[in-house]
Amino acid sequence: MGAKSDDGNSSRNSNNSSSKPCEQKNESRSWLLHFPDREPLTVACTPPATHAEILAAYPDALAAEPIATGRRQPDALLSGDQEAAIRVWLAQVDETDEAIIAAVLALCRHDGDARAYYLGRADCAATDDDRHFCTECLNLRGGVCVVARPGGLVSAICGYRPALVNVPVRCAGYSPIEISGG
């Protein structure tokens, strides 16, 4: 049975609406957090979080309200370089759950604001990074690391073929490819 509003019309109450925020069951990817001693903070969550989860994650927050995003479609497709940068940042923050990684990448393909957020994180993390792609190394020839040998600079079997050549790594055998200017 529906509840009557002030004008006498019936309306249905759903499980997802409530006048009390703590009773909300909605999940959101974006939240605006309010604190007693500082400016509000916008938080992005992947996977989406409930009101209770976001308050548990930020115990100093006085209140949290979901931000309804009207997804802004990206102007262009997510490039391979952008996807790689986001994957690298996720690895840097120790995110290894493939479902979460896939969800972040899917979000970045369809939501311009989310893409900007994650690329911004990736850009900040990229500074002072001493890792390199195997494809940038002089010692990778024909897909084989030529300095790899058991107990060597790169301790691996002879004929070692790095599986993740598009993921930056720290390598004692790294030797940059020198590009000669014209």
N, C-alpha and C positions, 0 to 999 in steps of 0.2 A: 504494500500500500504506500502511496506517495504522501509526502508531507504537504500541507497547505501553506502557500506563501501569503504575505500580507494582503494581496489582492484577491485571495480566495481561490486561486488556481492551484491545481495539484502539480507537484513536481516529484521526480524520482531522485532519491539520493544514491550515489554510487559509492563503492568501496574506496574509490580514489579521491574523493573530495571530503574535506573536513574543514571546519573553522579553526581547528587546532593543528598547527604545523606538526606537532609530534605524532599525530595520528595519520599523517599522510603516508600512503603506500607507494606513491609515484617514485619512479626512478628518474634521474636526470644525469646528463653528462656534464652539465655546467651548473655551478652553485655560486651564489653570492653570500659570503660569510661576513657576519658583523661581530666586531670585537669591542670590548669596553675601552681599550687603551690605544687603539690604532684605527687606521682607515679600513674600510671594507676590503675584502680579498675575494677575487674571482678564482675559482678552482675548476679545473677540467678533470673529469674522471673517466677512465676506461678500465673496466666496463662501467656502465652507469651505476650510480650509488643512490641509495634511499636516504631520506632525511635522517633517519637514525644512524645509518652508517657514516654519513658525512659529519654529523655531530660527534660520533665516537672517534673519528679520525682527527678532529679538531676540537679537543675538549675545552679550549679557552674561548671558543666562539659562543656568543650569546644567542645568536640566531642564524639560521641558514634558509635561504630561499632559492628554489630552482630558477634557473634562467631559461626561459623559453626561447630557444633559438629557432629562428626561421631560416633554416639552412641556406647559407649563401653559396650558390654553386660556384666552383672554381672557374677561373677564366680559361684555364688550359688543363690538359691531362697531367696527372702526376708523372713526372719524368723518372727515368731509371735512376738518375743521380739523386733526385729528391727522395725516392724510396730507399735507396741505399743509405743516405744520410739519416733518415728516420730510423732505419734498422740499426745503424751503428749507435745512435743515441740510446735506443731501447736496450741494446746490449750493454752499453756503459752504465745504465741504471739497473743492470742485472735482471732485465725482463726477458725471460726465456720461454714463457708460456706461449706456444704457437697460436692458440686461440685469441689471446689478447693482442699479439702482434698482428694477426690477420684483421682483427677488429679495428685496430688503430689505422692500419693501412687502408682498409675499406672506408673508414671515416674520412681520411685525408683525400681519398679519391672523389668524395661526394660533398664535402663540406669545406668551403674555402677558409672559414675561420679556424676550424680544427687544423687544417693544413698549415696555416700561418703559425699557429701555436706550436705544433710539433717541429716545423722547420726552424722556428726561432730557438727552440730548445736544442735542436741538433747543431745549429750555428754557434750557439754559446758554448756547447760542449766541444766543438771542433777546435777551439783555440788551444794552443799549447799541447797539441796532440802529436806524439812522436810515432804514431803508428802509420803504416803505409800499406798500400795494396800490393799484392805480389805482382800484379801486372805493371807496376811502376819500377820493378827491380830488374837490373841488368842480369842478375843470375837466374831469371826465369826464361828459359829458352825452349820453345816448342811445348810449353806447358809443364816442363820438368825443371825442378830446382837443381841446378848444376853444382851447387856447393853442399848439397845434402849428402851425408854419409854417417854411419853409426859413430857416435862420439865426436863428430865434427862440429864446425861452427853452427850448422843446422843439423842437429842430431836426428837423422831419419835414414831410412833405407836409401841406397843409391837408386836413382831414377824416381825419387819422390815427386809426386804430382800433387801440389796443394789443391784441396777440394774447394776451398772458399777463397778463390783469387779476387773476388769482388768485396771482401770484407777486410778492413784494415787490421793489421796485426803488428806486433813488435817482433822484430826478427834480427838476430845478431848477424845474419848473413846479408842483410839488406844493402844493396849498392844501387844508388839512383841512376836511372838512365839519363845520360847527358845528351841534351839536345843542342846540336851545334847551330849557331846562328849563321844566316846567309851571308 
